Amino acid sequence: MTPLLVVLGAMVGAPLRLFAERLAASRRGAGSVAGTAVINVAGSALLGFLLGLADVPGWVAALVGTGFCGTLTTFSTLGAEVVRLGEQGRRARALGYLAGTILLGIGAAAAAYGAAGLL
């Protein structure tokens, strides 16, 4: 049952990620990293919130945490975009993007975790 729940969550998270990236590209231009950054930070916050809740059933963790958040956020896309920026000679931007995304993602997850604990 758990693998099916992960797949169901992924069926929502992956298309949402694609939509967000395309929306950002249409507004900020092709090659923009804004969509990936926003979706990774938002997904980190959602996962942090889920982990901060007291009694989350295993099926919810599989569906929302692993399935939805796992496909919504992706370290591989972040890595590929950092490499692409570096290859374009934009090394400072690449490092800033990498550090900023990681720090904001961890901060968002921690803040959401704390907020969930208040419920």
C-alpha positions as CSV (number, residue, x, y, z in Angstrom):
1,M,0.0,0.0,0.0
2,T,2.8,2.4,0.8
3,P,4.3,2.4,-2.7
4,L,0.9,3.2,-4.1
5,L,0.5,6.2,-1.8
6,V,4.0,7.5,-2.8
7,V,3.0,7.2,-6.5
8,L,-0.3,9.0,-5.9
9,G,1.5,11.9,-4.1
10,A,4.1,12.0,-6.9
11,M,1.3,12.2,-9.5
12,V,0.4,15.6,-8.0
13,G,3.9,16.9,-7.0
14,A,5.7,16.3,-10.3
15,P,3.1,18.1,-12.5
16,L,2.9,21.0,-10.0
17,R,6.7,21.4,-10.2
18,L,6.6,21.4,-14.0
19,F,3.8,24.0,-13.9
20,A,5.7,26.3,-11.5
21,E,8.9,26.1,-13.5
22,R,7.1,26.9,-16.8
23,L,5.3,29.7,-15.1
24,A,8.5,31.2,-13.8
25,A,10.2,30.8,-17.2
26,S,7.3,32.5,-19.0
27,R,7.5,35.5,-16.6
28,R,11.3,35.7,-16.0
29,G,12.6,34.2,-19.2
30,A,14.0,30.8,-20.1
31,G,16.8,29.6,-17.9
32,S,15.5,31.4,-14.9
33,V,16.1,29.6,-11.6
34,A,13.3,31.4,-9.8
35,G,10.8,28.6,-10.2
36,T,13.1,25.9,-8.8
37,A,14.1,28.1,-5.9
38,V,10.6,29.0,-4.9
39,I,9.2,25.5,-5.3
40,N,12.2,23.9,-3.3
41,V,11.7,26.4,-0.4
42,A,7.9,25.9,-0.4
43,G,8.3,22.2,-0.5
44,S,10.8,22.3,2.3
45,A,8.4,24.3,4.4
46,L,5.6,21.9,3.8
47,L,7.7,18.9,4.7
48,G,9.0,20.6,7.8
49,F,5.4,21.4,8.8
50,L,4.4,17.7,8.2
51,L,7.3,16.5,10.3
52,G,6.4,19.0,13.1
53,L,2.9,17.6,13.6
54,A,2.6,15.3,16.6
55,D,0.9,12.2,15.3
56,V,1.1,12.0,11.5
57,P,-0.1,8.6,10.3
58,G,2.3,6.6,8.2
59,W,0.1,6.8,5.1
60,V,0.1,10.6,5.3
61,A,3.8,10.7,5.5
62,A,4.1,8.4,2.5
63,L,1.5,10.3,0.4
64,V,2.5,13.9,1.3
65,G,6.1,13.7,2.6
66,T,7.7,11.2,0.3
67,G,5.4,11.3,-2.7
68,F,4.2,14.9,-3.0
69,C,7.1,16.8,-1.4
70,G,9.7,14.3,-2.8
71,T,8.7,15.1,-6.4
72,L,7.8,18.7,-5.8
73,T,11.3,19.5,-4.6
74,T,14.5,18.1,-6.2
75,F,18.1,18.5,-5.4
76,S,19.1,17.2,-8.9
77,T,17.5,20.2,-10.7
78,L,19.2,22.6,-8.2
79,G,22.5,20.9,-9.0
80,A,22.0,21.0,-12.7
81,E,21.1,24.7,-12.6
82,V,24.1,25.5,-10.5
83,V,26.4,23.7,-13.0
84,R,24.7,25.5,-15.9
85,L,25.2,28.9,-14.3
86,G,28.8,28.1,-13.6
87,E,29.4,27.0,-17.2
88,Q,27.9,30.3,-18.4
89,G,30.6,32.1,-16.3
90,R,28.1,33.2,-13.7
91,R,30.0,31.5,-10.8
92,A,29.0,34.1,-8.2
93,R,25.4,33.7,-9.1
94,A,25.7,29.9,-9.1
95,L,27.2,29.9,-5.6
96,G,24.7,32.5,-4.3
97,Y,21.8,30.5,-5.7
98,L,23.1,27.2,-4.2
99,A,23.7,28.7,-0.8
100,G,20.5,30.8,-0.8
101,T,18.3,27.9,-1.7
102,I,19.8,25.6,0.8
103,L,19.7,28.2,3.6
104,L,16.2,29.3,2.8
105,G,15.0,25.7,2.5
106,I,16.4,24.7,5.8
107,G,15.1,27.9,7.4
108,A,11.6,27.4,5.9
109,A,11.6,23.8,7.1
110,A,12.7,24.7,10.6
111,A,10.1,27.6,10.9
112,A,7.3,25.4,9.6
113,Y,8.4,22.6,12.0
114,G,8.2,25.0,14.9
115,A,4.8,26.4,13.7
116,A,3.4,22.9,13.5
117,G,4.5,22.2,17.1
118,L,2.3,25.1,18.3
119,L,-0.8,23.4,17.0
